[in-house]
Amino acid sequence: MLLLTTLVFWLAGICDGVQRLTCPYDLKDEDLPRVWCKETSPQCCSGFSFSRESQSLDAGRLKVTQGVDSFIVDVLGLAQGEGMYWCGVLSSNKTIIKLAEEYFYSSSYVWDILRWILMPLLPMAIIFSYCYLKSFLSKQQEKTKTRRKWEYT
């Protein structure tokens, strides 16, 4: 039961709409502007740059967390739709140094499907656990009564 409950909540956490991309950079590039963009071709992307101090971007759809040698972008929504996204830094000659890329999808679609599969399992698991626990406790009480009976004779 615990395993099933943990699995359901873990899957719900995965599908809660937050996707993440970790963008590791060389320390020599730590002061360069950061870049977030959607790939338009293998060598190009469309997006924007932002400063090291930025924490929320794209009307709150992106949350940025700064690490020691990386920054992490949590994607809460995709203004440009699903596709391949890059994170990077903008070099002094205005070219993007790509740090990482990942395909981001519309997570609400995935959650819409998974919730119809997983949510009926939760009440079934609770009912099964209740019945099993009730049966188990009944057997334990019966064993205790039998043991006491033997102890008194």
Legacy VTK file of the C-alpha trace (Angstrom):
# vtk DataFile Version 3.0
C-alpha trace
ASCII
DATASET POLYDATA
POINTS 153 float
0.000 0.000 0.000
2.750 2.416 0.966
4.582 1.615 -2.251
1.474 2.270 -4.351
0.701 5.522 -2.572
4.301 6.656 -2.971
4.188 5.785 -6.664
0.966 7.738 -7.203
2.312 10.840 -5.463
5.676 10.525 -7.218
3.973 10.351 -10.610
1.750 13.262 -9.664
4.906 15.226 -8.791
6.449 14.430 -12.146
3.325 15.460 -13.942
2.552 18.587 -11.973
3.587 20.773 -14.882
7.159 21.554 -13.811
9.946 20.486 -16.114
13.571 21.336 -15.387
16.745 21.985 -17.328
20.131 22.302 -15.614
22.552 24.565 -17.455
26.187 24.074 -16.363
28.671 26.736 -17.407
32.413 27.401 -17.146
33.271 29.764 -14.310
34.836 32.156 -16.850
31.320 32.589 -18.315
29.476 33.189 -15.049
28.966 36.927 -15.654
27.653 36.554 -19.212
23.926 37.046 -19.844
21.900 33.832 -19.748
19.802 32.685 -22.712
16.535 30.739 -22.963
15.240 29.916 -26.425
13.262 27.462 -28.528
15.121 25.770 -31.355
13.999 26.898 -34.806
16.691 24.934 -36.696
19.740 22.904 -35.619
21.860 26.087 -35.476
19.270 28.718 -34.470
16.775 29.462 -31.767
14.252 32.124 -30.838
14.080 33.445 -27.301
15.568 35.986 -24.954
18.510 36.731 -22.703
18.381 37.581 -19.021
20.722 38.542 -16.205
22.310 36.372 -13.544
20.050 38.006 -10.933
16.791 37.094 -12.711
14.598 34.635 -10.835
11.298 34.741 -12.724
10.953 35.080 -16.492
8.391 35.043 -19.263
5.480 36.317 -17.120
6.239 33.777 -14.390
6.342 30.757 -16.702
10.049 30.215 -15.983
11.760 30.111 -12.601
15.543 30.447 -12.534
17.713 29.207 -9.672
21.391 30.149 -9.643
23.925 27.523 -8.530
27.689 27.721 -8.080
28.573 26.633 -11.622
25.147 26.287 -13.216
21.689 27.737 -13.353
18.465 25.752 -13.333
15.386 26.678 -15.303
12.068 25.313 -14.007
9.481 25.475 -16.772
5.965 26.078 -15.469
4.515 26.910 -18.883
5.626 27.134 -22.500
4.727 30.414 -24.206
6.195 29.170 -27.511
4.667 25.684 -27.256
6.366 22.354 -26.932
9.647 21.655 -28.671
13.412 21.610 -28.216
14.615 24.362 -25.863
18.141 25.556 -25.174
19.731 27.274 -22.266
23.010 29.029 -22.715
25.045 32.164 -22.267
25.447 35.068 -24.665
29.098 35.616 -25.599
30.644 39.058 -26.097
30.292 38.692 -29.904
26.530 38.027 -29.426
26.612 34.334 -30.271
24.894 31.800 -28.030
27.037 29.275 -26.224
24.607 26.375 -25.832
24.917 24.783 -22.377
22.088 22.265 -22.496
19.022 21.363 -24.505
15.930 19.312 -23.881
12.594 18.605 -25.464
9.821 20.154 -23.417
6.266 19.003 -23.830
2.896 20.211 -22.727
2.816 18.454 -19.371
-0.865 19.146 -18.795
-1.599 16.746 -21.652
0.434 13.982 -19.984
-1.180 14.648 -16.604
-4.651 14.611 -18.192
-4.030 11.057 -19.350
-2.223 9.793 -16.248
-4.766 11.100 -13.771
-7.523 9.041 -15.399
-5.329 5.966 -15.056
-3.881 6.584 -11.584
-6.679 8.226 -9.641
-9.071 5.230 -9.685
-6.248 3.140 -8.243
-6.032 5.235 -5.087
-9.524 4.411 -3.694
-9.040 0.778 -4.707
-5.731 0.680 -2.848
-7.310 2.245 0.247
-10.200 -0.243 0.244
-7.845 -3.171 -0.290
-5.564 -1.969 2.505
-8.500 -1.531 4.875
-9.804 -5.052 4.171
-6.343 -6.582 4.462
-5.599 -4.743 7.707
-8.954 -5.724 9.180
-8.346 -9.384 8.279
-4.785 -9.252 9.595
-5.833 -7.717 12.921
-8.636 -10.259 13.290
-6.164 -13.113 12.825
-3.774 -11.506 15.313
-6.551 -11.237 17.909
-7.472 -14.875 17.327
-3.835 -15.942 17.835
-3.628 -13.868 21.015
-6.809 -15.484 22.391
-5.492 -18.954 21.575
-2.142 -18.164 23.204
-3.812 -16.854 26.351
-6.037 -19.904 26.506
-2.969 -22.160 26.490
-1.202 -20.005 29.080
-4.079 -20.314 31.592
-4.432 -24.079 31.332
LINES 1 154
153 0 1 2 3 4 5 6 7 8 9 10 11 12 13 14 15 16 17 18 19 20 21 22 23 24 25 26 27 28 29 30 31 32 33 34 35 36 37 38 39 40 41 42 43 44 45 46 47 48 49 50 51 52 53 54 55 56 57 58 59 60 61 62 63 64 65 66 67 68 69 70 71 72 73 74 75 76 77 78 79 80 81 82 83 84 85 86 87 88 89 90 91 92 93 94 95 96 97 98 99 100 101 102 103 104 105 106 107 108 109 110 111 112 113 114 115 116 117 118 119 120 121 122 123 124 125 126 127 128 129 130 131 132 133 134 135 136 137 138 139 140 141 142 143 144 145 146 147 148 149 150 151 152
